[in-house]
Amino acid sequence: MASVEVRSVRKSAALRPRGPGKLQPARSMPLDYRYSAAGGRKAANGVGARVAVAPEEEEEEEGVEVGVVGFEGDADSPYSSQAATTEESPAGAGSPSQRDARWGDTSSYGARKKHRVFCQLPNGDWALCTVITTSGDDSVLKLPEGKVLRLKTESLEAANPEILDGVDDLMQLSYLSEPSVLYNLQYRYSQDLIYTKAGPVLVAVNPFKKVPLYGNEYIDAYRNKTKDSPHVYAIADSALREMKRDEVNQSIIISGESGAGKTETAKIAMQYLASLGGGGGIEYEILQTNPILEAFGNAKTLRNDNSSRFGKLIEIHFSTTGRICGAMIQTFGERSYHIFYQLCAGAPASLRDKLNMKKADEYKYLKQSCCYSIAGVDDAQMFRTVTEAMNIVHISKEDQDNVFTMVSAVLWLGDVSFTVIDNENHVEIVVDEAAETVTRLLGCSIEDLNLALSKRHMKVNNENIVQKLTLSQAIDTRDALAKSLYASLFEWLVEQINKSLSVGKRRTGRSISILDIYGFESFDRNSFEQFCINYANERLQQHFNRHLFKLEQEEYVEDGIDWAKVEFEDNQNCLNLFEKKPLGLLSLLDEESTFPNATDLTFANKLKQHLNNNSCFRGERGKAFAVRHYAGEVAYDTSGFLEKNRDLLHMDSIQFLAKCKSSLPQMFASKMLSQSDNPLPVPYRNSAADSQKLSVAMKFKGQLFQLMQRLESTTPHFIRCIKPNNLQLPAIYEQGLVLQQLKCCGVLEVVRISRSGYPTRMTHQKFARRYGFLLLEDVASQDPLSVSVAILHQFNILPEMYQVGYTKLFFRTGQIGKLEDTRNRTLHGFKAVSEGIKPVAMQGNE
């Protein structure tokens, strides 16, 4: 564990908030100030007359505790901006992992009759229940559907008061626990309130359907501050305002697993910025980069119909007047391909003839998945959308034709086959339609293609040797060439877009960067790809932690709160495991990749030999090892690690491209050769030639460090996207899946950390309005701070459980829940008295 130490704040006599020692004279509260709950008649002047009792409430159902439900727009409720108004939905399906031992908000909680609690069902789900009776160590509970259970009282988790059902910021929850966070997100999700705050973080739960939360009406509402509920628009608006106010670059960091909605969230943020900063037309061009990048960089996977196979940073530049004046896009990671299917389905007849196009299911590269379409997606129409977007970002018709020629060449390369020519399994290419089409598209001869794919030139002891390739070596060479061609094409396409977006750009030093990057991944089998992705997320998590503590410190200092140390999960040990030289995961992987006879098993054994003493590493049987990440332990299978880390594109293939008559292959080869001669510093996306000098893992590390340098120079805003179910269907909420992601993207850690401070914050005004009617003495003439302090005294809130700030009261976890219980019982007593019934509190039930 690490700690952040925040200096104690010495407050001058003039600025020191008035403490609980004595009540202060009235100044700001009007004489007819009204203390009541939601609802009720207001006076003509907008301030209700002071009343002795609160408004009427619903009848208490048998076995269910009466609570006060906050209504949207209720100014008296500290949770009013988004307090839910519908009944709670039942706990969703799923199978969460065991409770994190660090959660301990309610460990001493004793179940009381009619209180709401969470109980964990045999399948691992949490259910919201009502306590019927408690006897000894056991409690009898009533589930929402009416079923009755008997469970050990110590296994129960306290549920929040009903007033907190569906709050729009998890930090407002009185009890912070896994079930309460899960329940709150589900409560909101059931009402299409897909955005929730976790302190400084926006949590976005993918609705898998269209929700009425976007468009010009909403943009205007967030711009004019008539709406302040959590939203991507609110994050983008905050970034824009802070950029103008502080003259500091901003970043919006969007993360989450495949299918969580990152790409759509990034587009929504861009839409808002384009609307507010537009006017010159460049904003429309920026938005039109999305269909191009998605076509060439996204793919259908088992988990997601539109999965980004690369990281994307869009840096939007603003003029001194706050108008968008240009942009730059940077990419990193692997590539994949909607465009192949779109080209096959949508190419016009003239282009189809020129490229000798076949149907998608006739290409070997596309046949491997046996998936040729996506439900609800028209590939032919998407192809037309892509070409229209290319026109808008000023990619010429000639360049477009060259792009589609390269896409077709990659497809046809996969169909190039080989014939064995001797008993040592050496091969030559088969001269057929595939080979002839490739040579025509690339502008080369059959002889050159055969030489590049079936032979390898090597230099041994100053002698030039020609090595014949075996069938498996030739297939690997062919596939490496196809992969390199496509990667180079993607990189070139991004460069052309950037040239277009930079036209007329006036550099002001002001920018907002939107980062759409893959989130932490843990599957049944985790390979090299997950290894790199999770390493990147370790780095991003450290950035996230630093920013979180900075924000906490600023708010406490700003409001004059004394705050000492906060313990948090430090992942520096895990980063050292990856990055330490010479005995870190990346260094050992690189070292083993240089040995010709090394295998995945020898690599796994080397890791166990050198790293077993590291607390974040655990050796497994055979070719496996495990890493204890901040988000949990992940077991990796080293199968393919060495091969993927080398990812060699031989010099013969580069020289082959250099000989081609088509302009793009020549350009790609020239860039590869220049990077091979000077591989450092590493750009965001290196081509393949320098992989003989720099491994895939090291290039990835270089890209990551450059990314972090850029982010460190900005003020970050975080959006964590959550996938509620694996079926990609609306209205389904799998608790186990959601809980796993909340841990993986650090949301639960944010909530946990807030427990160490004062997570519930309420202005003196709101606190006085909500609880002032509970006071035994008349305080109508006193100001909100004095009323607030009187309430704290009357109900014996311990001094260590709160602090009084300049503008707000800061509470430890659970304190508001206790006040709400008292308020609810009092309101119920008022109602009972008005109906001639003895109040519950007078019946001795509590």
N, C-alpha and C positions, 0 to 999 in steps of 0.2 A: 504494500500500500504506500502511496505517496501522499503528501499533503501540500496544500497551498496555504501559505500564511498571509493573512490580511492584517495590515497594521491597524491597531486600535485607533479610533478617531476621537481626538480630544475636542470637545465642543465648547466654544466660548459661552460665557453667560448670556450673551445676546442671542446666540443661535441654538442653545441647548433646548431640546424639546422638554416640555413640562412633564415631569415624571409622576409616579403614582403617590407622591407624598401628600399632596393636598389638592383640592379642587381649585380651579382658577376662575376668575370672574368672567361673566358672560360677555361676549363681544359679537360673535358672528351669527348666532342662531336666532331666528325671529321668534317673537313671543308666541305666535300661533303655529310654530313648527309642529308637524304631525308625526308622532311615533306610531307606526302601524305596519302591518304586513302588506302583501300585495293587494291591489284592488281598493275598493272604497271610493266614496265621493270626494272630489277635490273642490276646494273653494274657488271662487271666481278668479282670485289672483294667482291661481296655479298652485297654491300651498294649502293643503287640506287643514281644516280645523283640528285642533288636538282632541283626540278621542281617548276614552278610558279603556276601550276594548278593541281588539283586532277584528278584521273582517271574518265573516262566517266561513267555515270550512266544510268539506264533505264529511258525511257520516263515517265513522270508523267501521271498517268491515271486521267481522269476527276473526280474531287471530292475527290481525294485521295492525301494526302501529300506525297511528295517524301521523302524517308528515305534511309539511308545507311544500307545495310544488311551486317553484318560481315560474313566473310568466315572462315571456320576452317583452322587454320594455318596462319591467317593474323596477323603478329607480331605487326602491327600498332594499332590494336584494343585492348582496355583494356579488351574486353569481347571475345577475339578471340578463346579461347581454345575450346569452345563448342557453339559458336553463331550459331543459326539455319540458314539454308539456304533455307528453303521452306516457302511457304506462310502460314500465320496463318490459323489454322483450326477454324471452327465456334465454338461458345460457346456450351458446351455440355448440355445434358438434366439434370434435377435435380431440386431440390427446396430448396435452401439454406435458412438458418435462416436469420433474419434481420442482417444488418451490425453491427459489434461490434462497440459500440460508441467510443472505445479507438482508432480506426483508424481515423486519422485526417490529413493525409499527404497532402491532396489536397483540404481542406475545402475552401480555398480562391481562388481556381483555377477558372479562367474565360475561358469559351470555346472560341476558336478562329477558324476562318474559316480554313478548311482543316486539322485541328488537329484531332488526333485519341483520342477517349474517350470511356469509358465503360458506358453503360446504363443498368439499371435493367429492365428486361422485366416483364410483368404481372405474369408470372409463377415463378418469383424469380430468374431466370437465369440472368447472366451477359453476355452482347453481346458487342463485339468490333465494334465501329461505327466510322464514319467520320463526322465531323461537316461540314454541307453545308453552313448554315447561322445562325447568332445569332441576335435576335431582342428583345430588352427589357429583360424580364426574361426567354424567351424561346429560344430553339435551335432546328434547323431542322437537323436531323441526317440521315445518310445513313447506313443501315445494310449491312453486307457482301453479303447477297443474293439479294441486290438491293432495298429492301423495305425502304420507307422513314417514319420517325417518327418525331413528334414534342413533346419535353419534356421540363420540367423546367431545366434551366441550372444548378441550385443549386443541382439537383439530380444526376449530372454526376460526374464520377470519371476520372481523367486524366489517359490516357494510356501512357506507356513508349515509347520512341523512338524505331523505328524498329530495330535499332542496338542492342537493348536489348531483342528482341524476342528470346525466347529459351535459355537464358543464363543459365549456369550450376550451378550458385550459386544465390539463391534468394536475397542475400545481395547486389548483383550488380544492382538490380533494382533501378531505380531512384525514382520511385513512389512506395511505399510499401503500398499496400491495398489488401483487400480480392480478388477483381476481378483480379488484376494484378498477384497475386500469383497463383490463380486458372488457369488463362490463360497461364501462363508460364509453369506450370506443364502439362497442356493439350497439349500445343504446342510440348513439348518434347515427351510426351507419344505417340502422333500421329506418331512420327518417331522412335518408339521403344527405345528412350532414357529414360529408366525407372528410372534412378538414377539422383537426383538433390541434391545439397547441400543447406542447410539453415544455413550458417555460419559453426559452428562446428558439425552440425547434417546432417546425410545422410538421404534423403527421398527416399524411394523405393516404386514405384507404381507397383502393381502386374500386369504383362502383360497377365496373363492367357493363355500363349502360350510360346513356346520356342523362345528365342531371341538369336541372335549370339553374345553373350557378354562374353562367358566363354570358358574354356579349356586352354590347355598349351600355346597357342599363346598369349592369354590375360594375363595369369599368368606371362609369361616372360616379357611382355610389362610393367606391373606394377612393377615387381621386378627390372627391368632395368631403370625404370623411363622414358621410351619412351612414356608412356601414363600417363596423370595426370587428366583425366576427372573423375567425381564422379563415384564410384563403390564400391561394398562390398570388392573387392580385395584391393582397395586403403585404406579402413579402416583397414583391417587386416594387410596390409603392414605397415601402420603407427603404429599400436599396437606393431608389432614385432620389428620395428626399435627403438621405444621408450623404449621397455622393455630392449633391448640390450644396448642402449645408457645410459639410466638413472638408469638401474638396479632396476626398480620399476615394480611391478605386474600391469598388464593391464586388462581391462574388456571391452567387446563389448556388449552393452545392446540393445537388439532387442525387440521392442514392437509394438503393433498394434492390431486391432480387429481380430476376427475370420475370416479367409479367406484372410487376408492381405498379407500372404506370409512369416510369421516369420520363420516357420520351414525350408522352402527352403533357406531362407537367412542365417540362422544359418549353414546349410550344406555347402553353398557356402563359407562362412568365414572359416569353418573347412577345406574345400578343399584347399584353398590357404595356410593356415598354414601348412597343411600336406605336400604340395608340396615343400614349402621352408624349413621346418624343418624336413623333412623326411630323411630316410636312414637306419633306424634300424628296420623297419617293424611295429613298434608300431603305426605309423600314420595310417596304413591301418586298424588296429584293431579299432582305434578310429572312423574312418569313418563307419565301419561296425556296430557300436552300433546304428546308426540311424534306420535301418529297424527293429531292435529289439524293441527299445523304441517306435517307431511309432506303431508297431503292438500291443503292450501291453498298450500303453498310449494315443493313438490317436483314434478318432472315427469320423464317418460321422455324422454331425449335419445338422440342417436346413440351416445353413449359410455356411457350409464348408465341403467338402468331406474328409478332413484330418485334423480335428481340434484337437490341443493339449489340452487335458483335465488336464494338469498338468504343473507346471513351471519346467524348466530344466536349471541347471547351469553346464556346462562342463568346468572343470578347466584343462587346458593343461599345463603340466610341461615341461620345457626346461632345457637342460644341459648348462654348462658354454660356450660351443661352439655354442649354439643356435639350437641344435637338440632336437626334441621331445623325451623325455625319460619316459613319463608316463602321466596318466590323471586320473581324478576322476569326477564322475557324482553325482550330488545331485538333488533330486526332491522334489517337494512340491505341494500340491493341490489335486484335485480329479482325479479319474481314469476312463477310458472308453476303448473301446475294439474292435479294428479291428480283433484281434487274434481269437475271437470266430468264425467269418465268415471264416477266413482263415483256421482254423482247420477243420471246417465242410466240406470245399471244397477241401482241399489239403492233408488231412491225408492219408497216404498209407493204403492199405487194412489191414495189420497186426495191425497197430495202431488203425485203425477204429474198428476192432473187439475187441481189448483189452479194449477200452474205451466205447464200445457199442454206437458209435456215430450215431446220426440221422442227417437228413438234417436241415439246419438252420431254415427253416420255420416251424419246428416241435417243437422247444423249446419255452416255454412261455416267457422267458426273451427276446428272439430275435423277437418274433411275435408282440411285443407291437408297434414297429415302422412301421411294414409292409414294411420295406426297407431291402432287402437282398443282394443287389449288388450296385456297384458304376460304372457308365458309364466309360468304358475304363480301368477298373481295373480287373485283373485276380486274384481272391483270391487264387486259387490253386497255381499259380506261385508265388504269394507273400508268401505263406506258405513255399515253397521251398527256397525262398530268405532268409526268417527268419531263417530257420534251417541251411542254409549255413553260415549265419552271426554268429549264435551261435557256429558253429564249429570253425570259425576264431577267436572268442574271448575266445576259450578254455572252453566252457561249455560242459561237458562230455555228452555222449549219455545217460547215466543213469539219469543225472540231467535233460536233455531235456525231457526224458520220464516222469519224476516226474512233470515237469512244465505242460506238456500237460494233465497229469492226473488231476492236480488241476483245470485247465481250464475247463475240461470236468465235474468235480465234481460241479463246480459253475453252469454250465448250467443245470445239472440234479437236483441240489437243487431247482432251480426255478420251476421244475415240481413236486416237492413233494407237495402232497395235504393233506387235513385234513378232518376228519369226526366228526360231532358234536355228543357227547356221552350223553348229559343230557340237561335239559330244561334251564340251565344257560349258554348255548352256549360254554361250555368247549369242548375241542377237543382232538383227538389223530391223529397221522399220518396214512394215508392209506398205507398199505403194498402192494406196486405194483412195477412195473418195475423201476420207478424213485427212490423210497426209497431203493430198493435193490441195484441198481447201485451205489447210493451215498455211501452206507455202504461199498460196495466192493472197491470203489475208495479211500475212506478215511481210510479204515481198521478199521471199528468199527462194532458194532452189531446194529440190528434194535431197540433193547431195549434202547441202549444208545442214538440213534438218536431221538427216540420218547421222551425220558426223556428231552433231550436238547431243543426240539422244542415245547413241550406241557406243560411243568411244569417249575416252578421257585422256587429255594430255597432262603428263606429270613430269616434274623435273627431279631426277634422282642423281646425286653426285655430279651435278653440272651436265647431266645427259637428259635429253628430251625423250620421254618414253610415251608411247601411245598404248593405253590399256583398253582392251575390249570389255564391254560391260555385260554382265549376266542379265537375265530377264528381270529379276527383282531390282537390280541396280538401274536398269534402263527405265523401268516403271517409276521408280523413285525420282529419277532425273527429270522425266517428263512431268510428273506432278509438281516437282519443285519449280520448274519453269512456268507452269500454268499459274501456280500460286503467286509467284513473283510478278508475273505479268499483271495479274489482277490487283495486287497490292500497289504496284507502281501506278496503275491506272487510277486507282482511288486517290492516291496521293496527288497525282497530277490534276485530277478533277477538283480537289479541294484548293489547290494552288490557283486554278483558273477562277474559282468562285471568289477567292480572296482578292484577286486582282480587280474583279468587278466591284466588290464591296468597298475597296479602298479608294475608288475613283472620287476625287474631290474631298477626300477626308482631311480634315484639319486637326492635327494632333493637339489635344488640350491637356492630356494627362488624365482625363476623366473617362472612366469606363466601368461597365458592369459586365462581369463574366458569368456565364451560365454553364455550370459543369454538370453534364449528364453522364454518370459513371456507374458501372456495375457495382452491386453491393456484395457483402460477405456471402459466400456460398459454402454449403455443407451438404453433400449428397451421399448416397450409399457407397459410391466409388468416386474418390476425388483424385484427379490427376494433375498434370503440370499446369493446366489452365486455371484450376481452382487455387493452386499453389501461388500463382502470380496475382490473381485477383484478391486473395485474402491478405497477401503481403501488402498490396496497395491499400486495402481497407485498414490495416494496422496503422499505416502512416496517416491516413485521413482521420482515424479515430483520435490519434494524438493531437492533431490540429483541432479537432472538435472539442476535446477536453480543455485545451488551453483557452479556447474562445469562451467556453461555458463558464469557466472560473473568472475570466476577465469580466464577463457580464454581471455575474453575481457580485463581484467586488464593487463594480461601479454603482450598482443599485444600492447596496448597503452603505457605501461611503456617501453617496448622493443624499441619502435620507438620514445620515448621521447615526448609523447603527454600528455598534461595536461587534466585531466578528473575528473570531480567532482562527483556528485551523479546521479545515475540512478534509477528511480522508477520501481518497478516490482510487479507483483501480488504475494503476499506472502500467501501461503496456510497453515500457521501455525495454524490459527484459526480453520480451518477444521480438521486438525490433532488433535487439542485439543478436538474438538467435539467427535472424535472417542476414544481418549486414556485417557482423563482426569478421574481421580479417586476421589471420588466414583461416580461421576455423568457424565460419558461419555457414549456414545452409547454402547461400548463393556462391560463396568462394569454393566450398567443397564440390558443389555441382559443376562449377566451371572447371575445376581441376580434373575431375573424373571424366568430363566431356572431352578432354584433350588426349586421353589414352585410347589408342585404337582397339585394344582388347577389353576395354571396360564394358561392363554390363549393368543393367538396372539393379541386379543383385549385389554386385560389388559396390555400387553407389550406396545402396541401403546399408550395407555392412560398414562402409566408411563413416556414414552418419552415426551409427550406433557406437562405433569405436571412439569418435571424438566428441560427441554431443550428449552422451547419456547423463552427464553430471549437470546439464542445464535443466532447471526446473520447468521450463516451457517445452521440453522435448521428451518424447517417450518412444523408444524403439519397439517395433512390433515384430511378429514372426515374418520370416521370408522377406519380401520386397517392400514391406510397409513401414511407415513411421507415423507418429502423431505429434501435432503441435497444439499446445494450449494457447489458443488465441484469446483476445479480450472477450470475444463473443461465445467462446466455448471451445472444447477440444475437437479437432478435426483429424481424422486418419487419412493419410495420403498413400496411394499406391504408386510406387516409383516406375511402374511399367511405362515405357515410352519417354521418361524424363530426359535421358541423355540424347536421344534422337531429336526430340522437340527442341532441346536447348541448343543443339548444333544448328539445325535448320539450314543446312548448307546449300547454297546455290553455287555450283562450281563455276570457275572462271570461264570454262568453255561455253557455258550457257550465256554468260554476259557477252562474250565475244560474238556468239551467234546472233544475239539481238542487235549488236552494233553493225553487223553486216546487212541486216534487213533494209529493204528500200523504203518501207513505210516509216513515216516520220516519228510516230510515237515510240516504237521499239528502240530506234536509234537514241531518242531522248532519254528513255529509261536507262539504257546501257551507259550512256555518258554520265548520268547522275550516279549510278552504282559505282562506276570506276572512280569517280572523284571522291566519293565517300569511302571507298576502299583504301584509297591512298591517305585519307585524312579522316579516320572514323570518329574522332573526338573534336569538339564537344558533340554529344549525342542530341540530335534533334528530336522532336516529338515522335516522328515516325521515320525510322531509318529504312532504307532499302536493304536488300539481302546480301549485297556483295561483301560488306564488311563483317559478315557473320563469321568469317574465318579468323578475324581479329577480335571480334566482340560477339559474345554469345547472346542468345535471345534474352536470357535472364538479365544479363548486364545491360543490354539495351533498354529493357523494361525498367530496370532500376534507374538508369539515366533519365528516361522519360518521366518517371515518377518524381525524381528529385527536382527536375525543372518545373513540373506542375506544382509541387509544394512551394517552391520559391515564389511562383506567381501568386499562389493563394495567400502566402504569408504577407504579401504586400497589399492585401485587400482587407476590407471589413467583411467577414463572411456571414451569410444567412443560410440556415440549414433547412432542407426539406427531406424528410424520411418517408419514402413511399412504401406502402404495405399491401401485399396481395392477400385478400381475405380467404381465398380458396383456390385449389389447384384446378378446378373445373372451368375457371374463367367465366363464371356465371354470376348474374346479379343476385342479391338478397341471400347469399350463403356466407356464413361467418364461421370459420373453423378455428376454434380457440387455440388448439395446439400450434397450428401453422402461424397464426398471428403472434402468439407468445414468442415463438422461436425468432421471428423477424424483429420483434421489439427488442429482444436481447441482442440480436446480431447487429442492428443498426444503432445501438446505444441509447434507445429511448428509455428503457427501464433504468439504465445507469443514470440518466439525467434526473429521473424521478427519485431514484435512490439517493443521489447526491443532495437533492434539495431537502431531504429529511434532516441532513446534518445542519442545515441552516434554518431559515424561517420561510417555508414554502407558501404559507397562506398570508396574503398581503391585502389589506383593506384600508381604504381611506377613512380618516376619522369621521367624515360626513356620513359615509355609508354605514359604518359600524354603529354610529349613534342613532341613525334612522331605523336600523333594523332591530336593535336590542334595547333602545332607550325606554320603551314602555315597560320593561321588566323592573326598572328601578323602583325602590320603595319610597323614595323621596321625590319631591317635585323639582325637576331640573330644567324646566322649560326655558328659564332665563339664561341658561349657561351655553357656552359654545361647544361645538362637537368634540373637541379634544377633552374638555372637562367631563362631558357626559361619558365619553369612552372610558376614561380612567375610572370614573365612578362605577361603571359596569364591571370592569376588571376587578375592582376591590370588592364589590358586593358578592361576586360569585367566586371569590377566592382563587382567581387564576394566578398560579404561582409566578413570581417575578422571572424565574428562569425559563418560563414557557412563552414569553413574549418580549418584544422590545417596542418602545414608542419612538417612531421616527418623526421627522419634520412634517410629513404629509400623510403617512400611513402607519398603521399598526402591523407589526410583523409577528406571526404566530408560529410556534412549533407545530408539528403534525398532531392532529387530533383535537386541538383546542376548540376550533369552531364547531366540530361535531358535538362536543359537550354543551356548548351554548345553544346549539340548535335543538338538542334534546330538551333542554329546559324551556326554550321558547315554544316548542311544539306542545309540551305538557301544559304550559300556561295557557296557550291558546285553546287547547281542548277543555281546560278547566273553565275558561271564560264562557265557552259555548255551552258547557254542561249547566253552568249556573244560570245562564240566560234561558235554559229550557227547564229549569227547576230540578236538575239532576245533581246529585252530590259529585263534585269534581273527582276525577281519577286520583289526583294527588292526595285528596283527603280520605280516600278509601284504603290507603295503606298498601296500594299495589306496587309502589315503587320503593 
